[in-house]
Amino acid sequence: VGCDRSKNLVDICGEKNLEAFVCDALSVPMRSGSCDACISIAVIHHFSTAERRLASIRELARLLRPGGTALIYVWAMEQEYKNQKSKYLKEQNDSRGKEEEISAAAAQRPLGDQMPDSGSRDSARSDRLLNDGKDGGGDAEAVTGSRLPVHTNRTSFHSQDLLVPWHLKGDTKKKGGSVNTASFPAGSKESQELSPVFHRYYHVFCEGELEAACRSLDCVRVQKSYYDQGNWCVVLEKL
């Protein structure tokens, strides 16, 4: 059984006769202890505070039966580890010419066409966050003058909290066929018209950060912690 925040991605699963539903990773509508195993791939790095990231791990643990296991993958700050570049960095030359900027999840594995609804909401939300300081009142003062850096695709990270440009993928139908948006140079008028760009928030994890968060929960035991192609990974066991 799968779940995702995006209704459009869940609909794709339904079209393939796969079981999936829309939900929030901080509140999964399933009975506690009902799962033998859970996976969380490229999800937790989208939560914007340490408290929310920890809460998502706690929710994952809640779903597991005693003895059940969970696998977590998050994007790593260290895209070059033990003198080896990650696949993400190695693909820099392949993407030159297309200059295709894609999400972390898509960099790690093919996800099919990205859908506009979640991306546009994320973009609008990031714009509001960036402009909060101008409005005054509430918590605006705390973020006055603060701007998240925008990541340059296929390069090393220089900040743990950043926005990643996300080109909306998909073919624009034309008479007699279709046009792939990647055929136009990034930044060109054609590219902008056919491939709108949104910004997604990421918190990239430093070495030991994910493992430390997991170890802070007394309901799980860390079985394994490792690095895999630009990701920090943990295997948990429910106590």
Sequence and secondary structure as in RCSB ss.txt:
>XXXX:A:sequence
VGCDRSKNLVDICGEKNLEAFVCDALSVPMRSGSCDACISIAVIHHFSTAERRLASIRELARLLRPGGTALIYVW
AMEQEYKNQKSKYLKEQNDSRGKEEEISAAAAQRPLGDQMPDSGSRDSARSDRLLNDGKDGGGDAEAVTGSRLPV
HTNRTSFHSQDLLVPWHLKGDTKKKGGSVNTASFPAGSKESQELSPVFHRYYHVFCEGELEAACRSLDCVRVQKS
YYDQGNWCVVLEKL
>XXXX:A:secstr
 EEES HHHHHHHHHTT  EEE BTTB  S TT EEEEEEES GGG SSHHHHHHHHHHHHHHEEEEEEEEEEEE
BS SEETTEE HHHHTHHHHTTTT    HHHHHS   S  HHHHHHHHHHHHHHHHHHHH STTGGGGTT    B
  TTS  S SEEEEEEE   EEEETTEEEEGGGS TTSHHHHHHS EEEEEEE B TTHHHHHHHT TTEEEEEE
EEETTEEEEEEEE 
